[in-house]
């Protein structure tokens, strides 16, 4: 009998924790370091890959994702050596997707060519805005001109290129965002990640907001209008919203992120990386030491993990819903019942259907466009005890 994770596939996430500068909105595990011994980091990554492969031997690996931080600061030789070891440790799918995140300020044509030669076949670029004033406000160290030049290099080197934009920025109008999005779509792009600016605790923006110094953020109604405009403008150019914040031409979806959202298994290598692995019939939640130095020392000692817990079946069902309902394709209710040990509450489902927020057809539950506007409320209603 197939294990549940096989519905989503198996991927590998590798975290590079270093950046040239820390963005004020970023709550990721990223750090600025003056000197990095990349040879030492490579040895630690290879050791962790060997350890994880011993537990997952024989699985077909579908995707590899280098995230950060700024992985385009990794020496191409380091990336190539990691991918060489990956191919020795696991059988890989014929069309394995290998993504590397890049910031425009760290892009060079020769460097990108070396990444491709080493096995990277998809780039995800953190552009974030297409005007210089907002780039400065967001703490980005590149200009629009540099971003477009980097994008051209990427498109000439890789068949698949995605980039990120942030909207609902300070003093941004609906018209300005609509024009910026149309400009982005004109750049021969086949995948966009479009995120509403969120102010997170523990970030520079969070501290500024708490002091009343982060002015010009849009009201809820304007942010909602921006979201609706995003859906309409992208759909008009064939960029379909396959996930709440991600848009792609058919066939260009991020296969790695689909593993997360379809609740597959994934290994996590590097500081602060998380994993979900099914081993010996149990699904495990795994976390690595977050501080780069602590992780590096622990990995060199034989294990970079800081936590490994068994996930109860009911909690697996909850995670499955939380991830899967972000997708346009929705979730299979039979799969939910197998995980939870019971069906999803009937009255709550019926109420949300009557409100036009979800649909249920052939044992498949999907969140409709109106429901996506209030996704957290839909999830809260479905998951109430």
GIBEL-V237029 format. One record per residue. RES is the residue in one letter. OMEGA is omega as a letter, one per 40 degrees, with the letter a starting at -180 (* if undefined). Layout:
# GIBEL-V237029
RES,OMEGA
RES,OMEGA
This chain:
# GIBEL-V237029
X,a
X,i
X,a
X,a
X,a
X,i
X,a
X,a
X,a
X,a
X,a
X,i
X,i
X,a
X,i
X,a
X,a
X,i
X,i
X,i
X,a
X,a
X,a
X,i
X,a
X,i
X,i
X,i
X,a
X,a
X,i
X,a
X,a
X,a
X,a
X,i
X,a
X,i
X,i
X,i
X,i
X,a
X,i
X,i
X,a
X,i
X,i
X,i
X,i
X,a
X,a
X,i
X,i
X,a
X,a
X,a
X,i
X,i
X,i
X,a
X,a
X,a
X,i
X,a
X,i
X,a
X,a
X,f
X,i
X,a
X,i
X,i
X,i
X,i
X,i
X,i
X,i
X,i
X,a
X,a
X,i
X,a
X,i
X,i
X,i
X,a
X,i
X,a
X,a
X,i
X,a
X,i
X,a
X,a
X,a
X,i
X,i
X,a
X,i
X,i
X,a
X,i
X,a
X,a
X,a
X,a
X,i
X,a
X,a
X,i
X,i
X,i
X,i
X,i
X,i
X,i
X,i
X,i
X,i
X,i
X,i
X,i
X,i
X,a
X,i
X,a
X,i
X,i
X,i
X,i
X,a
X,a
X,a
X,i
X,i
X,i
X,a
X,i
X,a
X,a
X,i
X,i
X,i
X,i
X,i
X,a
X,a
X,i
X,i
X,i
X,i
X,i
X,a
X,a
X,i
X,a
X,a
X,i
X,a
X,i
X,i
X,i
X,a
X,i
X,i
X,i
X,a
X,i
X,i
X,i
X,i
X,i
X,i
X,a
X,a
X,i
X,a
X,i
X,i
X,i
X,i
X,i
X,i
X,a
X,i
X,a
X,i
X,a
X,i
X,i
X,i
X,i
X,a
X,a
X,i
X,i
X,i
X,a
X,a
X,i
X,i
X,i
X,i
X,i
X,i
X,i
X,a
X,i
X,a
X,i
X,i
X,a
X,a
X,a
X,i
X,i
X,a
X,i
X,a
X,a
X,i
X,i
X,i
X,i
X,i
X,i
X,i
X,i
X,i
X,i
X,a
X,a
X,i
X,a
X,a
X,i
X,i
X,i
X,a
X,a
X,a
X,i
X,a
X,a
X,a
X,a
X,a
X,i
X,a
X,a
X,a
X,i
X,i
X,a
X,i
X,i
X,i
X,i
X,i
X,a
X,i
X,i
X,i
X,i
X,i
X,i
X,i
X,a
X,i
X,a
X,i
X,a
X,i
X,i
X,i
X,a
X,i
X,a
X,i
X,i
X,i
X,i
X,a
X,i
X,a
X,i
X,i
X,i
X,a
X,a
X,a
X,a
X,i
X,i
X,a
X,i
X,a
X,i
X,i
X,i
X,i
X,a
X,a
X,a
X,i
X,a
X,i
X,a
X,i
X,i
X,i
X,a
X,a
X,i
X,i
X,i
X,i
X,i
X,i
X,i
X,a
X,a
X,a
X,a
X,i
X,a
X,i
X,a
X,i
X,a
X,i
X,a
X,i
X,i
X,i
X,a
X,i
X,i
X,a
X,a
X,i
X,i
X,i
X,a
X,a
X,a
X,a
X,i
X,a
X,i
X,a
X,i
X,a
X,i
X,i
X,a
X,i
X,i
X,i
X,a
X,i
X,i
X,i
X,a
X,i
X,i
X,a
X,a
X,i
X,i
X,i
X,i
X,a
X,a
X,a
X,i
X,i
X,a
X,a
X,i
X,a
X,a
X,a
X,a
X,*
